[in-house]
Amino acid sequence: MIKGINKLIFVFVMTIFIGCQQKPVSSTLQEGDLLFQDLNCGPLCDAIETVTQGVDGKSFSHCAMVVKQNDSLKVVEAIGGKVQINSLYNFFKRSEDTLSIKNITIARTNKLNAESLRQASDFALKQVGQPYDDAFILNNGKWYCSELIYEAFKTANQQKEFFLLAPMTFKDPNTKDFFPAWVEYYKELHQPIPEGALGINPGSISRSDKLSILKIKQLKF
């Protein structure tokens, strides 16, 4: 079960929400843009969505960064057991958004200049091949999707926090008990549930006041 979940779950949950008002802009993709995606990955994603919220009330279980490699735009993401490079087409195909963009949310920051965004991109590219962080623990030599984005932008921001960490929770807000899916997940990992540890998820990043949402209806691949 864990192997299958590792390929689907790229985010954990937290209790502190960071609200923002975001002004839509129109553009095409560029280096440093962020992509937010709902993978519909079953009980764990359901648990995540119960206690997290993305921009405009959307649900996200994955995020990735647009990077430039050999003058071509690619996607770097922590998925499928490791950090890897993917094509834009394959990333958008995963959400059936190759003809028109309906499911993926695209965001951009105007708080960093082009050189800083290149530094974020370079950091992410240097992590390609590093293992995926099954346990969602910071600073353990592994990466989950939103942790990779967090650290890349922190590096680009002269090691100052750009997106914000917050305490994680794996509990149902209605019952105050751990979601059964998380209990089983960490039991198979032979690790305690990291309740209250600091972390970050795609939903909180998408709501950052440092981002603007791009209204792109279609891409040419």
GITAHU-V412023 format. One record per pair of residues at least 6 apart in sequence whose C-alpha atoms are under 7 Angstrom apart, sorted by sequence separation. I is the first residue (numbers start at 1). GAP is how many residues later the second one is. D is the distance in Angstrom with one decimal. If there is no record, write none. Layout:
I,GAP,D + I,GAP,D
//
This chain:
53,6,6.0 + 54,6,6.3 + 67,6,5.6 + 68,6,6.1 + 77,6,5.5 + 78,6,6.3 + 92,6,5.6 + 97,6,6.7 + 154,6,5.4 + 171,6,5.1 + 172,6,6.0 + 186,6,6.3 + 66,7,6.5 + 67,7,5.3 + 77,7,5.7 + 154,7,5.1 + 171,7,4.0 + 172,7,5.8 + 186,7,6.1 + 66,8,5.7 + 67,8,5.8 + 76,8,5.7 + 77,8,6.6 + 95,8,6.3 + 136,8,6.4 + 154,8,5.4 + 170,8,5.6 + 171,8,5.5 + 66,9,4.7 + 67,9,6.7 + 76,9,4.6 + 89,9,6.6 + 95,9,6.9 + 133,9,4.7 + 153,9,6.1 + 170,9,6.4 + 49,10,6.0 + 65,10,5.6 + 66,10,6.5 + 75,10,5.6 + 76,10,6.3 + 132,10,5.5 + 133,10,4.6 + 64,11,6.6 + 65,11,5.5 + 74,11,6.8 + 75,11,5.0 + 131,11,5.2 + 132,11,4.9 + 133,11,4.9 + 64,12,5.9 + 65,12,6.7 + 74,12,6.1 + 75,12,5.9 + 130,12,6.4 + 131,12,6.5 + 132,12,5.6 + 170,12,6.8 + 64,13,4.8 + 74,13,5.1 + 75,13,6.0 + 150,13,6.0 + 74,14,5.7 + 45,16,6.5 + 38,21,6.1 + 38,22,4.4 + 39,22,5.9 + 37,23,5.3 + 38,23,5.0 + 39,23,6.9 + 36,24,6.2 + 37,24,6.2 + 38,24,6.2 + 124,24,6.9 + 37,25,5.1 + 170,25,6.3 + 36,26,6.0 + 37,26,6.0 + 169,26,5.1 + 36,27,4.5 + 168,27,5.8 + 169,27,5.9 + 35,28,5.4 + 36,28,6.8 + 124,28,6.0 + 168,28,4.9 + 34,29,7.0 + 35,29,5.2 + 123,29,5.6 + 167,29,4.7 + 168,29,5.6 + 34,30,5.8 + 35,30,6.2 + 167,30,5.2 + 168,30,5.9 + 8,31,7.0 + 34,31,4.7 + 167,31,4.4 + 168,31,6.0 + 9,32,6.9 + 33,32,5.9 + 34,32,6.2 + 120,32,4.6 + 166,32,5.1 + 167,32,6.2 + 8,33,5.8 + 32,33,6.1 + 33,33,5.3 + 120,33,5.4 + 165,33,5.9 + 166,33,5.6 + 32,34,5.4 + 165,34,5.2 + 166,34,6.4 + 13,35,5.5 + 31,35,5.3 + 32,35,6.1 + 120,35,6.5 + 165,35,5.2 + 12,36,6.4 + 15,36,6.9 + 30,36,6.8 + 31,36,4.8 + 120,36,5.1 + 31,37,5.8 + 119,37,5.3 + 13,38,6.5 + 14,38,6.7 + 13,39,6.2 + 117,39,6.5 + 116,40,4.9 + 163,42,6.4 + 85,43,7.0 + 83,44,6.3 + 84,44,5.0 + 83,45,4.7 + 84,45,6.1 + 83,46,5.2 + 82,47,5.7 + 83,47,5.5 + 76,48,6.7 + 82,48,5.5 + 83,48,6.4 + 76,49,6.8 + 82,49,4.2 + 83,49,6.4 + 11,50,5.6 + 81,50,5.9 + 82,50,4.3 + 10,51,6.1 + 11,51,6.4 + 81,51,4.7 + 9,52,6.8 + 10,52,5.5 + 79,53,6.8 + 147,53,6.4 + 67,54,5.3 + 78,54,6.1 + 146,54,6.2 + 146,55,5.3 + 146,56,5.6 + 138,61,6.9 + 78,65,6.5 + 78,66,5.6 + 37,67,5.2 + 78,67,4.7 + 36,68,5.7 + 37,68,6.8 + 77,68,6.1 + 10,69,7.0 + 35,69,6.7 + 36,69,5.1 + 35,70,5.9 + 36,70,6.4 + 35,71,4.8 + 7,72,5.9 + 34,72,5.8 + 35,72,6.6 + 7,73,4.1 + 33,73,6.9 + 34,73,5.2 + 6,74,6.4 + 7,74,6.2 + 33,74,5.8 + 34,74,6.4 + 6,75,6.3 + 33,75,4.9 + 64,81,6.6 + 63,82,5.9 + 62,83,6.4 + 63,83,6.2 + 32,85,5.3 + 31,86,6.9 + 31,87,7.0 + 32,88,7.0 + 32,89,6.2 + 111,99,6.4 + 109,101,5.7 + 109,102,4.5 + 108,103,5.3 + 109,103,6.1 + 107,104,6.0 + 108,104,5.4 + 107,105,5.5 + 108,105,6.5 + 107,106,4.4 + 108,106,7.0 + 106,107,5.9 + 107,107,5.5 + 106,108,5.4 + 101,115,7.0 + 101,116,5.1 + 100,117,5.7 + 101,117,5.6 + 100,118,4.8 + 99,119,6.5 + 12,124,6.9 + 6,128,6.3 + 47,132,6.7 + 89,132,6.0 + 11,133,6.9 + 10,134,5.6 + 11,134,6.7 + 10,135,5.4 + 11,135,6.7 + 44,137,5.8 + 43,138,6.2 + 44,138,6.8 + 63,139,5.6 + 62,140,6.0 + 61,141,6.5 + 60,142,6.0 + 60,143,5.7 + 59,144,6.9 + 55,148,6.8 + 54,149,3.9 + 16,150,6.0 + 53,150,5.3 + 54,150,6.3 + 16,151,6.9 + 52,151,6.4 + 55,151,5.5 + 14,152,6.5 + 15,152,6.4 + 54,152,5.8 + 55,152,4.8 + 14,153,5.6 + 15,153,6.2 + 54,153,6.1 + 14,154,3.7 + 15,154,6.1 + 13,155,5.4 + 14,155,4.8 + 13,156,5.5 + 13,157,6.2 + 36,166,6.7 + 2,183,6.8 + 2,186,6.8 + 18,186,6.3 + 17,187,6.5 + 20,187,5.7 + 22,187,6.6 + 25,187,6.9 + 27,187,6.5 + 13,188,6.7 + 19,188,5.9 + 20,188,6.0 + 21,188,6.6 + 24,188,6.0 + 25,188,6.4 + 26,188,5.5 + 28,188,6.7 + 12,189,6.0 + 18,189,6.5 + 20,189,5.0 + 22,189,7.0 + 23,189,5.7 + 24,189,5.0 + 25,189,5.1 + 26,189,5.2 + 27,189,6.5 + 11,190,5.3 + 18,190,6.7 + 22,190,5.4 + 23,190,6.7 + 24,190,5.8 + 25,190,6.0 + 26,190,6.4 + 11,191,6.7 + 22,191,6.6 + 24,191,6.4
//
